[in-house]
Amino acid sequence: MSGKNKHIGSSLDEFLREEGILEEARATALKEVIAWQVQQAMERDHITKIEMARRMKTSRAALDRFLDPANPSVTLQTLSKAARAIGRDLRIELV
């Protein structure tokens, strides 16, 4: 063996921080969770993608990009529109 792995015993946050990608990983995870919550609400309330896009005043393609977990790019405006379209509020705060 050629030495110890410096990451053994560290937390995932510590590892991501050392790699310089902690904030990016958190932002991506947050976007994925919100998109999942929106998708769950759409299913629960029987809202089609066409109807959701209409409520958000956007295109179906833009909605698909928002719901795509592999697409981390999203604006606050899009998040807010999606929340309003399912009857929810978006709250963002610094902690």
Protein Blocks (a to p, Z undefined) as FASTA:
>chain_A
ZZjafkgopafklmmmmnopmmmmmmmmmmmmmmmmmmmmmmmnopafklmmmmnopafk
lmmmmmmmklmbdcfklmmmmmmmnopacddddZZ
